Amino acid sequence: MSVRNSLRGRVLRAAVVVAGGALALTACTSNSESSGPEVAKVDVAKVDTIAAKVPADIKSSGKLIVGVNVPYQPNEYRDPSSGKIVGFDVDLMDAVAKVLGLSADYKEADFEKIIPSIEAGTFNLGMSSFTDNKEREATADFVDYFSAGSQWAQQKGKPVDPNNACGKRVAVQRTTVQDTDEIPAKSKACTDAGKPEIQKVAYDEQSAAANALVQGQVDAMSADSPVTAYAIKQASDKIEAAGKIFDSAPYGWPVKKSSPLAPVLQEAVQYLMDNGQYKKIAENWGVQEGAITKSGINGATS
């Protein structure tokens, strides 16, 4: 597992973007970001029967106070031209808020401080690609809305089998689970079988790993599934998915333990799933492979 025990922690807030047909390199350490694609908005209206169940204090305020940490493209990041926080998670939360007759008020915070701030009542919920796991469920309830895992990408028309990549050059971001766990284990399996090792090529930034694949400097790339999906969407003429998503776990919105807000959020996102608007939002950001059809509360698998 990663140092943060989460899929989000694996990629350390990497940003993957395209400029001029190649993936532009962005610096995670300085929080620099680049604009993503123009993303159409999905028209969502208030649903009175669901909105009526919003807790009274939140209903009277007219807004959901949402703790968020950026950047993490394509889920949540600050658009450099508008200065607004945008992304798949943002569009989905905005849609949920509209169903509830509310607006979403995003408050930036350190990733590690979001759940404690929810416990303290500073935020109503968190929205930062949190993996719902058993450890976190001890301190917060999670409304699950997405499934994320690891995903490989390859150059278009040059297939690579993630389960038999012996002798291949595979790009990863340094210190991620793909760097520290996945590729070393797969490489060892190769050498144990008398085959060539996987040549792991580690980069400080995820964007550099994706850029290496686009330019043909490596045979494949392994990263968290939303990041890989977004890279593919941005450079679809150059790269494509290699195999299925694996080691999946649910993303969830943390709320205060036993909060009446959890079932309301769950009902709202389920409404969006049932009417197709959730799927459209996911497709707009190229992350539809992680879309789910049934939201739940505290669905951690480990």
KAQUICOR-V38456 format. One record per residue. N is the residue number from 1. OMEGA is omega in degrees with one decimal (NA if undefined). Layout:
n:N omega:OMEGA
n:N omega:OMEGA
//
This chain:
n:1 omega:179.8
n:2 omega:-179.0
n:3 omega:-180.0
n:4 omega:178.6
n:5 omega:-178.7
n:6 omega:175.3
n:7 omega:-179.9
n:8 omega:178.8
n:9 omega:-177.9
n:10 omega:-172.7
n:11 omega:171.9
n:12 omega:175.5
n:13 omega:-178.9
n:14 omega:175.9
n:15 omega:-179.8
n:16 omega:-175.3
n:17 omega:179.8
n:18 omega:173.1
n:19 omega:176.2
n:20 omega:175.8
n:21 omega:176.5
n:22 omega:179.9
n:23 omega:179.9
n:24 omega:-178.5
n:25 omega:177.8
n:26 omega:-173.1
n:27 omega:178.9
n:28 omega:-174.0
n:29 omega:179.4
n:30 omega:-179.9
n:31 omega:176.5
n:32 omega:-176.9
n:33 omega:174.8
n:34 omega:-178.9
n:35 omega:173.8
n:36 omega:-178.8
n:37 omega:171.1
n:38 omega:-174.8
n:39 omega:179.7
n:40 omega:178.0
n:41 omega:177.8
n:42 omega:-177.0
n:43 omega:-176.4
n:44 omega:-179.1
n:45 omega:176.9
n:46 omega:174.9
n:47 omega:-170.4
n:48 omega:-176.6
n:49 omega:177.3
n:50 omega:-179.3
n:51 omega:-179.5
n:52 omega:-177.0
n:53 omega:179.2
n:54 omega:177.9
n:55 omega:-170.8
n:56 omega:-177.2
n:57 omega:178.5
n:58 omega:179.4
n:59 omega:-178.8
n:60 omega:179.0
n:61 omega:179.9
n:62 omega:-176.8
n:63 omega:170.0
n:64 omega:177.3
n:65 omega:-168.9
n:66 omega:175.6
n:67 omega:-175.6
n:68 omega:174.8
n:69 omega:179.8
n:70 omega:4.0
n:71 omega:172.9
n:72 omega:179.6
n:73 omega:7.6
n:74 omega:-172.2
n:75 omega:177.2
n:76 omega:178.0
n:77 omega:-178.0
n:78 omega:178.3
n:79 omega:-174.4
n:80 omega:-178.9
n:81 omega:-177.5
n:82 omega:-176.2
n:83 omega:-178.3
n:84 omega:172.8
n:85 omega:-175.9
n:86 omega:175.6
n:87 omega:178.3
n:88 omega:-179.8
n:89 omega:-178.1
n:90 omega:179.7
n:91 omega:179.8
n:92 omega:178.9
n:93 omega:175.8
n:94 omega:179.3
n:95 omega:177.4
n:96 omega:179.7
n:97 omega:179.3
n:98 omega:176.1
n:99 omega:-177.6
n:100 omega:-179.3
n:101 omega:-177.0
n:102 omega:168.6
n:103 omega:178.8
n:104 omega:180.0
n:105 omega:-173.7
n:106 omega:179.9
n:107 omega:-179.8
n:108 omega:179.4
n:109 omega:171.7
n:110 omega:-177.1
n:111 omega:-175.4
n:112 omega:-176.1
n:113 omega:-174.4
n:114 omega:-178.8
n:115 omega:174.4
n:116 omega:178.3
n:117 omega:173.6
n:118 omega:177.9
n:119 omega:-178.6
n:120 omega:179.3
n:121 omega:179.1
n:122 omega:176.7
n:123 omega:172.7
n:124 omega:-179.7
n:125 omega:176.5
n:126 omega:-179.9
n:127 omega:-179.1
n:128 omega:177.6
n:129 omega:178.2
n:130 omega:168.6
n:131 omega:176.5
n:132 omega:176.8
n:133 omega:-174.5
n:134 omega:-179.6
n:135 omega:-179.7
n:136 omega:179.4
n:137 omega:176.6
n:138 omega:-176.9
n:139 omega:-179.5
n:140 omega:170.4
n:141 omega:-177.2
n:142 omega:173.9
n:143 omega:-172.4
n:144 omega:-174.6
n:145 omega:-173.8
n:146 omega:176.0
n:147 omega:-178.0
n:148 omega:177.0
n:149 omega:173.8
n:150 omega:-178.9
n:151 omega:175.6
n:152 omega:171.2
n:153 omega:-179.8
n:154 omega:172.2
n:155 omega:-176.1
n:156 omega:177.9
n:157 omega:178.9
n:158 omega:-170.2
n:159 omega:174.9
n:160 omega:177.6
n:161 omega:-179.2
n:162 omega:-179.8
n:163 omega:177.9
n:164 omega:-176.0
n:165 omega:-178.8
n:166 omega:179.6
n:167 omega:-179.2
n:168 omega:174.0
n:169 omega:-174.8
n:170 omega:-179.4
n:171 omega:175.7
n:172 omega:169.6
n:173 omega:-178.4
n:174 omega:176.9
n:175 omega:175.8
n:176 omega:178.2
n:177 omega:176.7
n:178 omega:178.9
n:179 omega:-171.2
n:180 omega:-173.3
n:181 omega:-168.8
n:182 omega:-175.0
n:183 omega:175.8
n:184 omega:-180.0
n:185 omega:179.8
n:186 omega:178.1
n:187 omega:178.2
n:188 omega:177.7
n:189 omega:177.5
n:190 omega:-176.5
n:191 omega:176.0
n:192 omega:179.5
n:193 omega:179.3
n:194 omega:-179.9
n:195 omega:179.2
n:196 omega:177.7
n:197 omega:170.4
n:198 omega:178.3
n:199 omega:-179.7
n:200 omega:177.9
n:201 omega:-173.7
n:202 omega:179.3
n:203 omega:178.7
n:204 omega:-177.3
n:205 omega:178.1
n:206 omega:179.9
n:207 omega:178.6
n:208 omega:177.0
n:209 omega:178.7
n:210 omega:178.9
n:211 omega:179.1
n:212 omega:178.4
n:213 omega:179.4
n:214 omega:-176.7
n:215 omega:176.7
n:216 omega:179.1
n:217 omega:176.5
n:218 omega:-179.9
n:219 omega:-175.1
n:220 omega:177.2
n:221 omega:173.3
n:222 omega:-178.8
n:223 omega:174.2
n:224 omega:-170.0
n:225 omega:178.9
n:226 omega:180.0
n:227 omega:177.8
n:228 omega:-179.6
n:229 omega:-179.9
n:230 omega:177.2
n:231 omega:178.9
n:232 omega:178.9
n:233 omega:-176.9
n:234 omega:-178.3
n:235 omega:-172.8
n:236 omega:177.0
n:237 omega:-175.7
n:238 omega:-174.0
n:239 omega:-179.0
n:240 omega:179.8
n:241 omega:174.9
n:242 omega:-178.5
n:243 omega:-176.8
n:244 omega:171.8
n:245 omega:178.7
n:246 omega:-176.8
n:247 omega:-175.8
n:248 omega:175.1
n:249 omega:-177.7
n:250 omega:163.6
n:251 omega:177.9
n:252 omega:173.5
n:253 omega:178.1
n:254 omega:173.1
n:255 omega:-179.8
n:256 omega:-178.5
n:257 omega:179.4
n:258 omega:178.8
n:259 omega:175.4
n:260 omega:178.9
n:261 omega:-175.5
n:262 omega:-179.5
n:263 omega:177.9
n:264 omega:176.8
n:265 omega:179.8
n:266 omega:-179.9
n:267 omega:-178.9
n:268 omega:-179.3
n:269 omega:176.1
n:270 omega:175.6
n:271 omega:179.6
n:272 omega:175.8
n:273 omega:-175.7
n:274 omega:-176.9
n:275 omega:174.6
n:276 omega:-178.1
n:277 omega:175.7
n:278 omega:-179.0
n:279 omega:179.6
n:280 omega:178.5
n:281 omega:178.2
n:282 omega:179.8
n:283 omega:179.3
n:284 omega:-177.5
n:285 omega:176.9
n:286 omega:-176.3
n:287 omega:-173.1
n:288 omega:-179.3
n:289 omega:177.8
n:290 omega:-179.8
n:291 omega:177.6
n:292 omega:-178.7
n:293 omega:-178.4
n:294 omega:175.8
n:295 omega:177.0
n:296 omega:178.0
n:297 omega:178.5
n:298 omega:-180.0
n:299 omega:-178.9
n:300 omega:178.3
n:301 omega:179.1
n:302 omega:NA
//
